[in-house]
Amino acid sequence: MIRIILIGFMGAGKTTVGKALAQELGVYFYDLDWYITMRYHKSVPEIFAERGEQGFRDLERRMLHEVAEFENVVVSCGGGTPCFYDNMDYMNSLADTVYLKAEPEVLAMHLRMGKGKRPLIEGKSPEELEAYVRETVSQREAFYSKAKYSLDVSLLDNFTKIQESVTLIRQMLKI
């Protein structure tokens, strides 16, 4: 049985690497934010607007507890998921957790290039975004570092590097 949960800051490539890893392993892939969107028929920004961050985090925790019980899956979590409640300990108790780690400058660049709406960074200038990323990654590092495995993905900018990351994860997990 395979159960892998990818964590890390937004823009680290959890969904991209997770999809490629799941495809190579022949297992299901779930992005926790997408799962929430499908279950509640609302986008994450809409849920944030209606319930606030605390309301979203409560919902996120409940959905994590559903998805983390699935077998033969790769799950990518939102950047904040490991940092609330006992989420990180819970994930570690059920799965191989992998922290996709990248430098704040790289994360900020990925977020600037990204197309999706992200409630916590909306409306920030490039300078504000980089400062926010640097500060928030620093705050979250204590949670992220609890992952069983860690992989530097600072240079995840083409298909070959995505595939190399998948190979490295497979080697780390011996699968």
NUSE-13537 format. One record per residue (C-alpha): y, z negated, x; residue number from 1. Coordinates in nm, 3 decimals. Example, Ala and Ser with C-alpha at 12.3 -4.5 7.8 and 13.67 -1.06 7.14 Angstrom:
<pt <-0.450, -0.780, 1.230>, 1>
<pt <-0.106, -0.714, 1.367>, 2>
***
This chain:
<pt <0.000, 0.000, 0.000>, 1>
<pt <0.341, 0.097, 0.131>, 2>
<pt <0.657, -0.088, 0.035>, 3>
<pt <0.965, -0.023, 0.249>, 4>
<pt <1.320, -0.132, 0.169>, 5>
<pt <1.612, 0.017, 0.360>, 6>
<pt <1.930, -0.188, 0.393>, 7>
<pt <2.263, -0.139, 0.566>, 8>
<pt <2.626, -0.071, 0.495>, 9>
<pt <2.733, 0.206, 0.259>, 10>
<pt <2.743, 0.537, 0.441>, 11>
<pt <2.463, 0.446, 0.685>, 12>
<pt <2.229, 0.707, 0.538>, 13>
<pt <1.988, 0.485, 0.347>, 14>
<pt <1.939, 0.736, 0.067>, 15>
<pt <1.914, 1.037, 0.299>, 16>
<pt <1.665, 0.871, 0.534>, 17>
<pt <1.482, 0.704, 0.245>, 18>
<pt <1.421, 1.034, 0.063>, 19>
<pt <1.295, 1.200, 0.381>, 20>
<pt <1.072, 0.903, 0.466>, 21>
<pt <0.924, 0.884, 0.116>, 22>
<pt <0.857, 1.257, 0.113>, 23>
<pt <0.682, 1.243, 0.449>, 24>
<pt <0.472, 0.944, 0.342>, 25>
<pt <0.392, 1.092, 0.001>, 26>
<pt <0.531, 0.791, -0.188>, 27>
<pt <0.803, 0.739, -0.448>, 28>
<pt <1.168, 0.696, -0.356>, 29>
<pt <1.413, 0.477, -0.546>, 30>
<pt <1.780, 0.434, -0.475>, 31>
<pt <1.869, 0.098, -0.633>, 32>
<pt <2.213, 0.216, -0.750>, 33>
<pt <2.059, 0.524, -0.912>, 34>
<pt <1.792, 0.308, -1.073>, 35>
<pt <2.063, 0.086, -1.222>, 36>
<pt <2.253, 0.393, -1.344>, 37>
<pt <1.942, 0.534, -1.511>, 38>
<pt <1.845, 0.204, -1.673>, 39>
<pt <2.193, 0.124, -1.806>, 40>
<pt <2.323, 0.479, -1.863>, 41>
<pt <2.640, 0.390, -1.677>, 42>
<pt <2.761, 0.461, -1.325>, 43>
<pt <2.805, 0.180, -1.074>, 44>
<pt <3.187, 0.219, -1.095>, 45>
<pt <3.166, 0.189, -1.476>, 46>
<pt <2.953, -0.126, -1.447>, 47>
<pt <3.198, -0.270, -1.192>, 48>
<pt <3.490, -0.192, -1.427>, 49>
<pt <3.316, -0.353, -1.727>, 50>
<pt <3.150, -0.654, -1.565>, 51>
<pt <3.334, -0.706, -1.236>, 52>
<pt <3.158, -0.745, -0.904>, 53>
<pt <2.980, -1.066, -1.005>, 54>
<pt <2.842, -0.905, -1.320>, 55>
<pt <2.723, -0.607, -1.119>, 56>
<pt <2.558, -0.833, -0.858>, 57>
<pt <2.367, -1.020, -1.131>, 58>
<pt <2.242, -0.691, -1.272>, 59>
<pt <2.163, -0.558, -0.925>, 60>
<pt <1.951, -0.865, -0.849>, 61>
<pt <1.748, -0.821, -1.168>, 62>
<pt <1.689, -0.452, -1.096>, 63>
<pt <1.596, -0.530, -0.734>, 64>
<pt <1.328, -0.764, -0.865>, 65>
<pt <1.187, -0.479, -1.073>, 66>
<pt <1.193, -0.207, -0.807>, 67>
<pt <1.074, -0.429, -0.522>, 68>
<pt <0.751, -0.495, -0.713>, 69>
<pt <0.658, -0.126, -0.725>, 70>
<pt <0.382, -0.010, -0.493>, 71>
<pt <0.390, 0.290, -0.259>, 72>
<pt <0.767, 0.315, -0.254>, 73>
<pt <1.065, 0.349, -0.029>, 74>
<pt <1.372, 0.178, -0.177>, 75>
<pt <1.730, 0.212, -0.057>, 76>
<pt <1.960, -0.074, -0.154>, 77>
<pt <2.333, -0.083, -0.201>, 78>
<pt <2.525, -0.209, 0.101>, 79>
<pt <2.593, -0.547, -0.057>, 80>
<pt <2.248, -0.609, -0.204>, 81>
<pt <2.113, -0.818, 0.089>, 82>
<pt <2.421, -1.040, 0.087>, 83>
<pt <2.389, -1.201, -0.255>, 84>
<pt <2.158, -1.467, -0.395>, 85>
<pt <1.826, -1.484, -0.212>, 86>
<pt <1.794, -1.106, -0.212>, 87>
<pt <1.725, -1.067, 0.160>, 88>
<pt <1.456, -1.336, 0.167>, 89>
<pt <1.304, -1.188, -0.149>, 90>
<pt <1.293, -0.838, 0.002>, 91>
<pt <1.138, -0.970, 0.324>, 92>
<pt <0.869, -1.151, 0.125>, 93>
<pt <0.754, -0.828, -0.044>, 94>
<pt <0.830, -0.540, 0.188>, 95>
<pt <0.894, -0.404, 0.532>, 96>
<pt <1.273, -0.420, 0.551>, 97>
<pt <1.460, -0.185, 0.782>, 98>
<pt <1.829, -0.226, 0.867>, 99>
<pt <1.992, 0.112, 0.927>, 100>
<pt <2.268, 0.011, 1.162>, 101>
<pt <2.572, 0.220, 1.255>, 102>
<pt <2.904, 0.160, 1.424>, 103>
<pt <3.195, 0.090, 1.185>, 104>
<pt <3.380, 0.406, 1.301>, 105>
<pt <3.076, 0.616, 1.212>, 106>
<pt <3.036, 0.447, 0.874>, 107>
<pt <3.405, 0.502, 0.793>, 108>
<pt <3.373, 0.870, 0.890>, 109>
<pt <3.065, 0.911, 0.667>, 110>
<pt <3.244, 0.741, 0.378>, 111>
<pt <3.551, 0.965, 0.417>, 112>
<pt <3.323, 1.271, 0.405>, 113>
<pt <3.113, 1.136, 0.115>, 114>
<pt <3.155, 1.274, -0.232>, 115>
<pt <3.053, 0.975, -0.443>, 116>
<pt <3.287, 0.719, -0.593>, 117>
<pt <3.250, 0.377, -0.440>, 118>
<pt <3.439, 0.100, -0.621>, 119>
<pt <3.492, -0.123, -0.317>, 120>
<pt <3.668, 0.145, -0.110>, 121>
<pt <3.842, 0.359, -0.370>, 122>
<pt <4.205, 0.436, -0.288>, 123>
<pt <4.197, 0.312, 0.071>, 124>
<pt <4.376, 0.512, 0.342>, 125>
<pt <4.166, 0.614, 0.648>, 126>
<pt <4.310, 0.318, 0.843>, 127>
<pt <4.249, 0.073, 0.558>, 128>
<pt <3.898, 0.209, 0.515>, 129>
<pt <3.808, 0.160, 0.881>, 130>
<pt <3.955, -0.193, 0.881>, 131>
<pt <3.762, -0.275, 0.561>, 132>
<pt <3.437, -0.138, 0.705>, 133>
<pt <3.479, -0.326, 1.034>, 134>
<pt <3.555, -0.657, 0.858>, 135>
<pt <3.287, -0.623, 0.591>, 136>
<pt <3.012, -0.517, 0.833>, 137>
<pt <3.101, -0.818, 1.046>, 138>
<pt <3.067, -1.047, 0.741>, 139>
<pt <2.740, -0.890, 0.630>, 140>
<pt <2.573, -0.869, 0.971>, 141>
<pt <2.413, -1.214, 0.930>, 142>
<pt <2.231, -1.086, 0.621>, 143>
<pt <2.148, -0.742, 0.758>, 144>
<pt <2.005, -0.890, 1.078>, 145>
<pt <1.741, -1.074, 0.872>, 146>
<pt <1.561, -0.741, 0.822>, 147>
<pt <1.221, -0.722, 0.988>, 148>
<pt <1.320, -0.403, 1.171>, 149>
<pt <1.645, -0.243, 1.282>, 150>
<pt <1.727, 0.118, 1.366>, 151>
<pt <2.052, 0.251, 1.510>, 152>
<pt <2.154, 0.553, 1.302>, 153>
<pt <2.505, 0.603, 1.441>, 154>
<pt <2.440, 0.970, 1.511>, 155>
<pt <2.272, 1.076, 1.188>, 156>
<pt <2.458, 1.404, 1.149>, 157>
<pt <2.192, 1.673, 1.110>, 158>
<pt <1.842, 1.733, 0.978>, 159>
<pt <1.677, 1.691, 1.318>, 160>
<pt <1.830, 1.345, 1.361>, 161>
<pt <1.726, 1.246, 1.010>, 162>
<pt <1.371, 1.352, 1.093>, 163>
<pt <1.386, 1.159, 1.423>, 164>
<pt <1.489, 0.848, 1.227>, 165>
<pt <1.193, 0.893, 0.992>, 166>
<pt <0.961, 0.925, 1.292>, 167>
<pt <1.107, 0.612, 1.454>, 168>
<pt <1.067, 0.412, 1.133>, 169>
<pt <0.705, 0.526, 1.104>, 170>
<pt <0.645, 0.419, 1.465>, 171>
<pt <0.808, 0.080, 1.410>, 172>
<pt <0.603, 0.016, 1.097>, 173>
<pt <0.289, 0.174, 1.242>, 174>
<pt <0.239, 0.406, 0.943>, 175>
***
